[in-house]
């Protein structure tokens, strides 16, 4: 593949893929789960530490295997094709495509906020609980448009990424600066006054103090939101084969990109805690806490401005995920583990068919209305594969110490230990206290096993 992406482009992919709709909404549910400004900040800080630690570890593998496919390639090289396939299968079934669908629908929902007629319009089709709404149609239109743009070449996709990622970074900075300058009644100290005491109010019936098992379930349930808002930075590894000097630039882009995004997230939550009371954060309309903060700062005009900025953010996020994900499915096809039609590049030197396979499945998820249920387990599944990949860094150090490592994990093995501890505690607590977040993810991964052996049988390799 031609090297058409420079370091700036790589950083834009990292930041653009991370910043979607999550930061504008998830803090509401996090507050309902834990009920304290201390806990809200703590959960975001833990997620920040874990995200940067993982990015530092991935840097070593990206320098060892600087080619398209990224995490799929790392897992295949280290643990074999079965592990790589299970990751790729999960990526196609829900991680990548489900995220595309969810963020695109978020675009549609904020578009409906700007144009109320879309929200008030009756469903275009309804049969029982199944319905097709204008928000879903808008989401599918966004997916198709961005898929088409990316089939026109890397230059087209990266131009969209540069423009919209720059816009969303400016939007977050404006929210932060505006919050710091325009807040009249500051609720920050009041929100921190609860200290480490924790409370829960999931249905608006009143705050109840929690401890023990309820608290142990509330913390990872809150982290589901912060983790979902902080993933997809590894998408830059999927396009490593098209990045100039990938042994250096992929590493730098991941560490710089994740650090900047997590800093912006922490500052955004400071604005939420300062502009809004605990109840206003927890019960913002449709969880749109950023809209609630903007209304406090600028009135109704502020809500429209923020909704438009969120639309820019979600549009850029979808583009970053669309641009990068198709490279994984192309790499799987070359290994005989995906549809062989996904192998060739088109005349614009990009995997056009792979892009359309991804776009079509994401659109189906939009129509199904099941993207929300699927994404309940995304954070858990992603963290599982992050942990396996980080273990791969340690495993390769022991098994293949002789391999060239242009970049070695900074302060090794500390970042790996930090991520594995945080990931294990997060997953362990979810398994014990919130199984509804975990068992669908296990089933999804296990479904990949018979599919893998059917693929091998069909190809005559069993």
N, C-alpha and C positions, 0 to 999 in steps of 0.2 A: 504493500500500500504506500501511496505517496505521503510524505511528511508535510501535511498542510496545516497543522496546528502548532502554534508556538506556546511559550509559557503562559502568556496572558490568556490565550484561548483556554488552556488547560485549567487555570484558576477560575475562569468564568464558568466552565463546565462544572467544577466542584461546587462553587457557590450557587450557581443557577439550579443545579439538581437538588441541592439541600433546601433552599428557601422556596417553599411553596405556600400552601395554605395553613400549615400546622401552627406556625408561630402566632398567627392571628386568631386562633380559636382554642388550642388545646389547654391553655392555662385556666380556662373556665372549669373544665372537668377535673383538672389537677387540684384546684382549690376546693371543689366539692368533695374530693376524696380525702383531703388532709386538713383543710380549714385553717391554715396558718401561713402567714407570709414567710416565716422561717423555713417551713417545710417546702414551700414552693421554690424558694431560692436554692435550698439544699438539693432538691431533686434535679434542678437545672444544672447546678454545679457538678453533681455526680455524673450527669449525662455529658457535660462538657469535658470532664477529665477522661471519661471512658472513650469518647469520640476521638479526641486528639491522640490518646494512647494507641488506639487501634490504627489510626492513620500513620503514626510513626512506625508501627510494626509492618504495615502493608508496604511501606516504602522499601524495605529490604527485599521483599518478594518482587516488587515492581522493577527493581534494578536488576534482579536475577533473571526475570522473564519479561523483558520489555517488548511484548507483542500483543496483538489484538486478543481479546477474550478475558483479560484481566483475572478476576477472582476465579472464574471457571478454569482458566489455564493453570493458575497456582494450585488449585485443589487437584486437578487432573495430574499434574506433574508430580505432586508430593504423595497423594494418596491413591491415585489410580482413576480409571475412567468411571467407575461406579459412583464414587464420591463427587466427581466433577459433574456427572449427569444428574445426580439428585439435586445439586445446586442449580444447574441450568434448568431442570424441570420445574423446580420451585420458582425460579426467576420468571419463566415464561407463564406458568399457571397463575401466579398471583403477585409475586414481589414486584416485578417490573410493570407488568400490564395492569395489575390491580392498582398500583400507585398512579400510573398514567390515568386510569379511569377515575379514581377518587379525586385527583387534583383537577382534572378537566371538569368534573361535575361541580367542584368547588368554584371554578371559574363561572360556570353556568348559574350557580346560586347567587354569587355576588353580582353577576350581570342582571339577575332578576331583582336584586335590591336596587340597582340603579334604574332599571326599567320595571316598575311594579306590575305593569300589565302582564309580564311574563310569569310572575309568581301567582297572580290572581287567575290566570287563564286555566280553564278545565283541562284535564289530561287529554292528550291527543288520542290515546287508546287506553282502555281499562277493562280488565277481566279479573274480577275478584280483587286480590291484593296486588296483582301485577298491573303496572301502568307505565305508560310512556309520556313523559312531560317535556315541555319546551327546554327545561334545564338539561335534560339528557340529550336532546337533539343538539343543543348548543355545544355540549361536551364532545359529542361525536364529531361535530363539524370542526372543532378545534383539533382533535386528534387527526382527522383526515387531512386538514390543511397543513399541520406541522409534519405529518408523515410525508406528504407530497413535497413540501419544501426541502426536507432532508434527502429525498430521492434525487433532488437536482444537484447534489454535490455537497461536499463538506463545507465549502465556502459559503453556500447559502445558509446551511444550518448554523455555522459558527457566527455569521453576521446577526442572525436572529438572536442567538444566545448572548452575544456581546451587548446588543441594544437592550434586551429585556432584563438581563442580569444587572446591567448598569442601572436601569430604571428601578428595579426592586431594591437594590442596595441604597439608592438615593431615597426611596420611599421609607425604608427602615430608619435611615439617618434622620430624615425629616420628622418621623414620628418620635424619635428619641429626643432630638433637639427641641422640637415643638413642645414635647412633654415637659422638658426641663425648664423651658422659658414661660409656658402659658398656664401651668398648673396654679390654680387659685387656692383650693382647699386640698392640702397635701395629706393623704391617708397613709403614707409610708410607715410612720411610727405606730399608728393605730394597728396596721396590719401585722407589724412585728411584735405588738404588745402581747400576743398570745404565746410568744416564745416557742418552746419545743412541745408545748401541749398540742395535741392533734384532735381534730373534730371532723365529723362527716355529716353531710347533708345532701344526699343524692337525689332527693325528690322534692325539696323545698319545704319539708315538714318541720324544719328546725334543726339547729346544730346539736349534735350529740358527741360528747367526749369519747374518744376511742383509744384503745391500748391493746397490748397482747396480739392475738391472732388477727383481729380486725385491722390494727395498724400495720401488721406485717403483710396483710393483703393490700392495704391502701397504698403503701409506698410503691410497690411494683406496678399497681394499676395506674398510678399517677405517672410513673416512668414510661408507660406505654405511649403516652402522648408526647413526652419530651424526646423519646428515642425515635418515634415515627417522624418527628420534625427535624431530626438530625441525621437521618440516614441518606443514602444515595450518593455520598461523596465518593464512594469507590467506583462510581460510573466512569470516572476519568480513566481508570485502568482498562476499561473495555475498549477504549480507542487508543491504547498505547502505541499500536502499530502505525498510527497516523500523526504522532506527536514528535516534533523535533527533539533530538537528544533525549529520548524517553528515560534513559537510566538516571538522569538528573531531574528533568522537568516534571515527571509524574510524581516523584517524591515531594519536590518543592510545592507543587500545586496542591497536593493533598494536605500537607501540614499547614501551609499558609491559608488555604481556602477554609479548612475546618476551623482553624483558630479564629479567623475573622468572623465567620458566621456565628460561632458560639458566643463571641464577644457581643455581637449585635443582639443575639437572643437574650443574653443576660440583661443588657441595657433596656431592651423592650419590656422585659418583665419588671424592671425597676419602674418604668413609666406606668405600667398597669397598676402596680402596688401603690404608686403615688397618686395617680389620677382617680382611682376607684376604691370604694370600700370593699370589704370582703364579700358582702352580698352582691354587689354590682359586678365583681369579677366572676363569682360562682354562677350567677344567674343572668349573665348577659344574653340578650335575645339570640337564640340559635347558636349560642356559644361564641358569638362574634365579639370577643372582648376588645379587639383593636377598634372596632366600630364604636363600641361603648366609650372607649377612651377618647376617640376622636370627637365624639359628640360633646363630651365634657370640655374638651379644649377649644373646639371651634363651632359648636352647635351643629345644626343639620347639614350645613355646607361641609363641615368637616367629615361627616359620615359618608357623603357622596364622594369626596376626594379620597378618603381611605378605601372605599369600595373599589374605585377605579384603580388605585394603586395595588390592591390585592389582586385584581384581575390581571394587571401587568405581571405581578409576581407569579401567579399560577400559570399564566401563558408561558413565561420563560422557563418555569420548572418543567412543564410538560415537554417543552422543546429539548431541554437538556437530557431528560430521561429517554425520549424517543431517539435522539441522535446517537446515544451510546449503547442502548440495550441491544439493538439489532446486531451489533458486532459479536456478541456472545453467541447468539443463535447461529450465525454464520460459522463461527469457530466450531460449534457443536456439530453442524452439518458436515464440515470437513473431516471430523472424526467419526462420521457415520452414526451420530447420535441425534440427528434432527433431520427434517425434510431436506433431501439433497437439492431441491430447487432453491434453497437459501444460500447455496455456495457461491454462485457467480456474482461479481460486481456488475453493475450496469454501465452504460457508456459514460456516466459521470464519476465512475470509479468509487461507488458506494454500494453496499449490499441492498439494492432496491427491493428485491423480493422478501428478504428478511425483515426489512422495515415494514412492508405491507402485512406480512404474517403477524407481526407484533401489533400493528395498528388495528387490524381486523379483530383480533382477540380482545384487545382493550375496549374496542367499541361494543363488542358483544357483552362484556362485563358491565359497561354503562347501561345497556338496554336491560340486562338481567335484573338490575336493581340490587344485586348481591355484593357489589364492590364494598359497601360498608361492612357487611358481615365478614367478608374475606379479609379486610384490613384489620379487623380486631386481632388477628393472629399474626399479622405481618411483622410487627416488632419482635415477637418471640422467635419466629422463623429466621429473621435476619440476624438476630443476636446469636442464635445457634451456629449459623454459618460463619459469622464473624469470629466466634470462638474457635471453631475448627481451623479457620485460616490462620489465626494467631498461634494456635498450637503447631501449625505447619512451620512457622518461623523457627520455633524451638526444635522441632523434629529435624528439620534440615540442618541445623547447627550441629546436632549429634550425628546424624547419618551421613551428611555430605559436608564436612568442614572444609573440604578442598575446593568447593565451588566458588567461582568469582562472585564477590559481593561488592559492587561499586559503591553501594551505600549500606552501611550497617546500622541496625536499630540503635538510636541514641539512648544511652544509659541502659542498654540491654543487660539483664532481662527485665528490668523494672517496668517498662511500659507493658510488656506482655503479661506480667504478673498482675499489674493493676487492672488491665482489661479482663483477664480471665476471672479474677476475684469478683469484680463488679458484675460481669456477665453471669457467672455461676449463681451469685446471690439473687440477681434479678430473675433468672429462669427458675431457680429452685423455689423462690417464694411464690411465683406465679403457678407453678405446678401444684404446690401444696394448698395455697389459699385462693387462687383464681383459676381453677382448671379450665373454665370456659375460654380462657385466652390461649390455652396450650394444646388441648387434645385435638382441635381441628388442624393445627399446624403439624402435629405428629402424623395424623392421617394423611395430610397432603404429601408429606415427605415419603411416607411408606407407599403411597400410591405410585410413586416413581419406580419402585422396585420391579413390579411385574411389567411395567412399560419398558424398563431398561432391558429385561431379558427377552421381551417380545421383539424389541429392536434388534438385539443380537441374533435371535433366531431367524428373523427375516433376512438379515444380512449374511446368514450362513456361517456365523462365527461361534456357534454353540454346538 
